[in-house]
């Protein structure tokens, strides 16, 4: 519920808004409330703000919930209300769980870097690593929101290093083909560059599973998506990726041709050489020159001799000179 909310004022107004909804009867928001205030207090401390002033501001703005209740939600410097966090983790939905786990994983990483004790947090909040509890949250989310929305929710946490592994574990729990399909849509739709990069990294790590969906990339009108698709193909098994990369040697755009040639040149497989020979004359300009150098390095002299006999070869001076250079060296 705090996704995309940044800055002290924006966080503060979000908390006030939630408090008003609680006052108006939406008590189901209570489990989130303490977590929201903790997010704000953490932000204030990290940005050098005055926590005492924040406390007074909150009490003044949300006094209708009761000062004692608000003080219970606020934690003093260095104090963690373990029982409160454990209760929240148990009753929260998947979003609340991941947001809270993210906050504590970030704290743990910070403590590790500073060389200060952190095992107490892990020991006293075992729910952070409770796979059964996490699976229960996942099931509840799918039942309540559906599979696609749940996948997008989990994927939105990939951009946070502290919770990325947990997000990947959750995604890997679900049916792979469905996850890939939804993530490709999410990747294409999102304007969040950091998130799109992490979704793409996930897709790269599961390239073989992406290849059945690769037309979404390589048949796009967006050149960036085509190039991204090529890079996904390069990560796949040769049997799956070589034929699809070979198709792109026929692409009318020289940028795509170049990427496809280079992709085939990087794969150690004899079939790549054969595909480049077979589709050599679909290539143009620099791409043709680059492919010819590659074929010369691979010892494809008979093919190059055939090219040397072509009428009108001398009209392409760069290609003519390269053919003669390679044959002279042999």
C-alpha positions as CSV (number, residue, x, y, z in Angstrom):
1,X,0.0,0.0,0.0
2,X,3.0,2.2,0.3
3,X,4.4,1.1,-3.1
4,X,5.8,4.1,-5.0
5,X,5.3,6.5,-2.0
6,X,8.5,8.5,-1.3
7,X,9.4,11.5,0.8
8,X,8.5,12.5,4.3
9,X,5.5,14.6,3.5
10,X,4.0,12.0,1.1
11,X,4.5,9.3,3.7
12,X,3.0,11.5,6.4
13,X,-0.1,12.3,4.4
14,X,-0.6,8.6,3.5
15,X,-0.5,7.7,7.2
16,X,-3.1,10.4,8.0
17,X,-5.3,9.1,5.2
18,X,-5.1,5.6,6.5
19,X,-5.8,6.9,10.1
20,X,-9.0,8.6,8.8
21,X,-10.1,5.5,7.1
22,X,-9.6,3.5,10.4
23,X,-11.6,6.2,12.3
24,X,-14.4,5.8,9.7
25,X,-14.6,2.1,10.4
26,X,-12.0,0.4,8.1
27,X,-10.4,-1.4,11.0
28,X,-8.9,-4.0,8.6
29,X,-6.2,-1.3,7.9
30,X,-5.0,-1.4,11.5
31,X,-2.3,-4.1,10.9
32,X,-0.7,-1.8,8.3
33,X,-0.7,1.3,10.4
34,X,2.2,0.6,12.7
35,X,4.2,-0.6,9.7
36,X,3.6,2.6,7.9
37,X,4.7,4.7,10.8
38,X,7.8,2.7,11.2
39,X,8.6,3.2,7.5
40,X,8.2,7.0,8.0
41,X,10.3,7.0,11.2
42,X,13.0,5.0,9.5
43,X,13.0,7.5,6.6
44,X,13.2,10.5,8.9
45,X,16.2,9.0,10.8
46,X,18.0,8.0,7.6
47,X,17.6,11.5,6.1
48,X,18.8,13.2,9.3
49,X,15.3,14.4,10.4
50,X,14.1,15.0,14.0
51,X,12.2,12.0,15.3
52,X,10.9,13.9,18.3
53,X,9.3,16.5,16.0
54,X,7.8,13.7,13.9
55,X,6.3,12.1,16.9
56,X,4.6,15.4,18.0
57,X,3.4,16.0,14.4
58,X,1.8,12.6,14.2
59,X,0.2,12.9,17.6
60,X,-1.2,16.3,16.7
61,X,-2.5,15.1,13.3
62,X,-3.9,11.8,14.3
63,X,-4.8,12.4,17.9
64,X,-8.3,11.0,17.2
65,X,-6.8,7.5,17.3
66,X,-5.5,8.1,20.8
67,X,-2.0,9.1,21.9
68,X,-1.4,5.9,23.7
69,X,-2.1,3.8,20.6
70,X,0.1,6.1,18.5
71,X,2.9,5.8,20.9
72,X,2.6,2.0,20.8
73,X,3.1,2.2,17.0
74,X,6.2,4.4,17.3
75,X,9.4,2.7,18.4
76,X,12.2,4.4,20.2
77,X,15.7,4.6,18.9
78,X,17.2,1.0,18.8
79,X,14.0,-0.6,20.1
80,X,12.2,-3.2,18.0
81,X,8.8,-4.4,19.1
82,X,9.3,-8.1,18.1
83,X,6.0,-9.4,19.3
84,X,4.1,-6.6,17.4
85,X,6.1,-7.4,14.2
86,X,5.5,-11.1,14.5
87,X,1.7,-10.5,15.0
88,X,1.7,-8.3,12.0
89,X,3.5,-10.8,9.8
90,X,0.9,-13.4,10.8
91,X,-2.2,-11.4,10.0
92,X,-0.9,-9.3,7.1
93,X,-1.5,-10.1,3.5
94,X,1.3,-10.9,1.0
95,X,2.0,-7.2,0.4
96,X,2.3,-6.4,4.1
97,X,4.5,-9.5,4.7
98,X,6.9,-8.6,1.8
99,X,7.1,-4.9,2.8
100,X,7.8,-5.8,6.4
101,X,10.3,-8.5,5.5
102,X,12.0,-6.1,3.1
103,X,12.4,-3.5,5.9
104,X,13.9,-6.0,8.3
105,X,16.2,-7.6,5.6
106,X,17.4,-4.1,4.8
107,X,18.1,-3.5,8.5
108,X,19.9,-6.9,8.8
109,X,22.1,-6.1,5.8
110,X,22.9,-2.7,7.3
111,X,23.8,-4.2,10.6
112,X,26.1,-6.8,8.8
113,X,27.9,-4.0,7.0
114,X,28.4,-2.1,10.2
115,X,29.6,-5.2,12.0
116,X,26.9,-5.0,14.7
117,X,24.8,-7.9,15.9
118,X,21.9,-8.9,13.8
119,X,21.2,-12.5,14.7
120,X,18.8,-11.4,17.4
121,X,16.4,-10.1,14.8
122,X,16.5,-13.4,12.9
123,X,16.1,-15.4,16.1
124,X,13.2,-13.4,17.5
125,X,11.3,-13.0,14.2
126,X,11.4,-16.6,12.7
127,X,8.4,-15.7,10.6
128,X,10.7,-13.8,8.2
129,X,12.1,-17.2,7.1
130,X,9.0,-19.2,7.5
131,X,8.3,-20.8,4.1
132,X,5.0,-22.3,5.2
133,X,3.8,-18.9,6.3
134,X,4.9,-17.4,3.0
135,X,3.2,-20.1,1.0
136,X,0.0,-19.4,2.9
137,X,0.2,-15.7,2.1
138,X,0.8,-16.6,-1.6
139,X,-2.2,-18.9,-1.7
140,X,-4.4,-16.3,0.0
141,X,-3.3,-13.6,-2.5
142,X,-4.1,-15.8,-5.5
143,X,-7.5,-16.7,-4.0
144,X,-8.3,-13.0,-3.3
145,X,-6.7,-11.2,-6.3
146,X,-6.1,-13.9,-8.9
147,X,-2.8,-15.3,-10.3
148,X,-1.8,-12.5,-12.6
149,X,-2.2,-9.7,-10.1
150,X,-0.3,-11.8,-7.5
151,X,2.6,-12.4,-10.0
152,X,2.8,-8.7,-10.7
153,X,2.8,-7.9,-7.0
154,X,5.6,-10.3,-6.3
155,X,7.6,-9.1,-9.3
156,X,7.3,-5.5,-8.1
157,X,9.6,-6.4,-5.2
158,X,12.3,-7.7,-7.6
159,X,13.8,-4.1,-7.7
160,X,14.6,-4.3,-4.0
161,X,17.9,-6.2,-3.3
162,X,16.8,-7.0,0.3
163,X,13.8,-9.0,-0.8
164,X,14.8,-10.1,-4.3
165,X,15.6,-13.7,-3.4
166,X,12.3,-14.1,-1.5
167,X,10.5,-12.7,-4.6
168,X,12.3,-15.1,-6.9
169,X,11.5,-18.1,-4.7
170,X,7.8,-17.1,-4.7
171,X,7.8,-16.7,-8.5
172,X,9.6,-20.0,-8.9
173,X,6.8,-21.6,-6.8
174,X,4.2,-20.8,-9.4
175,X,3.6,-22.4,-12.8
176,X,6.5,-21.3,-14.9
177,X,4.8,-20.7,-18.2
178,X,2.2,-18.5,-16.6
179,X,4.9,-16.5,-14.7
180,X,6.9,-15.9,-17.8
181,X,3.8,-14.8,-19.8
182,X,2.8,-12.3,-17.1
183,X,6.3,-11.0,-16.6
184,X,6.8,-10.2,-20.2
185,X,3.6,-8.1,-20.2
186,X,4.8,-6.4,-17.0
187,X,8.2,-5.8,-18.5
188,X,6.7,-4.2,-21.6
189,X,4.1,-2.2,-19.6
190,X,6.2,-0.7,-16.8
191,X,7.8,2.7,-16.9
192,X,9.9,2.0,-13.9
193,X,13.4,1.5,-15.3
194,X,14.8,-0.1,-12.2
195,X,12.0,-2.6,-12.0
196,X,12.1,-3.4,-15.8
197,X,15.8,-4.1,-15.5
198,X,15.2,-6.6,-12.6
199,X,12.3,-8.3,-14.4
200,X,14.6,-8.6,-17.5
201,X,17.4,-10.1,-15.3
202,X,14.9,-12.7,-14.0
203,X,13.9,-13.5,-17.6
204,X,17.5,-13.9,-18.6
205,X,18.0,-16.4,-15.7
206,X,15.1,-18.4,-17.2
207,X,15.9,-17.9,-20.8
208,X,15.0,-21.5,-21.9
209,X,11.5,-20.9,-20.5
210,X,11.2,-17.5,-22.2
211,X,12.1,-18.8,-25.7
212,X,8.6,-20.3,-26.4
213,X,7.3,-16.7,-25.8
214,X,10.2,-15.0,-27.7
215,X,7.9,-13.8,-30.6
216,X,6.7,-11.2,-28.1
217,X,10.2,-9.7,-28.4
218,X,11.6,-10.5,-31.8
219,X,8.4,-9.8,-33.8
220,X,7.8,-6.5,-32.1
221,X,8.0,-3.2,-34.0
222,X,10.2,-1.8,-31.1
223,X,13.8,-2.3,-32.0
224,X,14.8,-2.2,-28.3
225,X,12.5,-5.2,-27.6
226,X,14.0,-7.1,-30.6
227,X,17.5,-6.6,-29.3
228,X,16.4,-7.6,-25.8
229,X,14.9,-10.7,-27.3
230,X,18.1,-11.6,-29.1
231,X,20.0,-11.3,-25.8
232,X,17.5,-13.6,-24.2
233,X,18.0,-16.1,-27.1
234,X,21.8,-16.1,-26.6
235,X,21.2,-17.3,-23.1
236,X,19.2,-20.3,-24.2
237,X,20.2,-23.8,-25.2
238,X,21.7,-24.0,-28.8
239,X,18.9,-26.3,-30.0
240,X,16.3,-23.7,-29.0
241,X,18.0,-20.5,-29.8
242,X,20.1,-21.0,-33.0
243,X,17.2,-21.3,-35.5
244,X,15.4,-18.3,-34.0
245,X,18.5,-16.1,-34.1
246,X,19.1,-17.3,-37.7
247,X,15.7,-15.9,-38.7
248,X,16.8,-12.4,-37.7
249,X,19.6,-12.4,-40.2
250,X,16.8,-11.7,-42.7
251,X,15.6,-8.7,-40.7
252,X,15.5,-5.5,-42.9
253,X,17.0,-3.4,-40.1
254,X,20.9,-3.5,-40.1
255,X,21.0,-3.0,-36.4
256,X,19.1,-6.2,-35.8
257,X,21.2,-8.0,-38.5
258,X,24.4,-6.9,-36.7
259,X,23.1,-8.1,-33.3
260,X,22.0,-11.5,-34.8
261,X,25.3,-12.0,-36.6
262,X,27.2,-11.3,-33.4
263,X,25.0,-13.5,-31.4
264,X,25.6,-16.5,-33.7
265,X,29.4,-15.7,-33.7
266,X,29.4,-16.0,-29.9
267,X,27.8,-19.4,-29.9
268,X,30.3,-22.3,-30.2
269,X,28.2,-24.5,-32.6
270,X,28.9,-25.5,-36.2
271,X,25.2,-24.8,-37.1
272,X,25.9,-21.1,-36.5
273,X,28.5,-21.1,-39.3
274,X,26.1,-22.9,-41.6
275,X,23.3,-20.5,-41.0
276,X,25.6,-17.5,-41.6
277,X,26.7,-19.0,-44.9
278,X,23.1,-19.9,-45.9
279,X,21.8,-16.4,-45.2
280,X,25.0,-14.4,-46.1
281,X,23.3,-12.5,-48.9
282,X,20.5,-11.3,-46.8
283,X,23.1,-9.2,-44.9
284,X,24.1,-5.8,-46.0
285,X,27.0,-3.4,-45.5
286,X,29.0,-3.8,-42.3
287,X,27.1,-6.9,-41.3
288,X,28.2,-8.7,-44.4
289,X,31.8,-7.7,-43.9
290,X,31.7,-8.8,-40.2
291,X,30.2,-12.1,-41.2
292,X,32.8,-12.7,-43.9
293,X,35.7,-12.1,-41.5
294,X,34.0,-14.6,-39.1
295,X,33.8,-17.2,-41.9
296,X,37.4,-16.6,-42.9
297,X,38.4,-17.2,-39.2
298,X,36.4,-20.4,-39.3
299,X,38.3,-21.7,-42.4
300,X,35.3,-21.5,-44.7
301,X,37.6,-21.0,-47.7
302,X,35.5,-22.8,-50.3
303,X,32.5,-20.6,-49.5
304,X,34.7,-17.5,-49.8
305,X,36.1,-18.8,-53.2
306,X,32.5,-19.1,-54.5
307,X,31.9,-15.5,-53.5
308,X,35.1,-14.4,-55.3
309,X,33.6,-15.7,-58.5
310,X,30.5,-13.6,-58.3
311,X,30.0,-11.2,-61.2
312,X,30.1,-7.6,-60.1
313,X,31.9,-8.3,-56.8
314,X,34.5,-5.6,-57.6
315,X,31.6,-3.0,-57.4
316,X,31.7,-3.5,-53.6
317,X,35.2,-2.4,-53.0
318,X,35.3,-3.3,-49.3
319,X,33.9,-6.8,-49.8
320,X,36.1,-7.4,-52.9
321,X,39.3,-6.4,-51.0
322,X,38.4,-8.5,-47.9
323,X,37.7,-11.6,-50.1
324,X,41.1,-11.2,-51.8
325,X,42.8,-10.6,-48.5
326,X,41.4,-13.8,-46.9
327,X,42.2,-15.9,-50.0
328,X,45.8,-14.5,-50.2
329,X,46.4,-15.4,-46.6
330,X,45.4,-19.0,-47.4
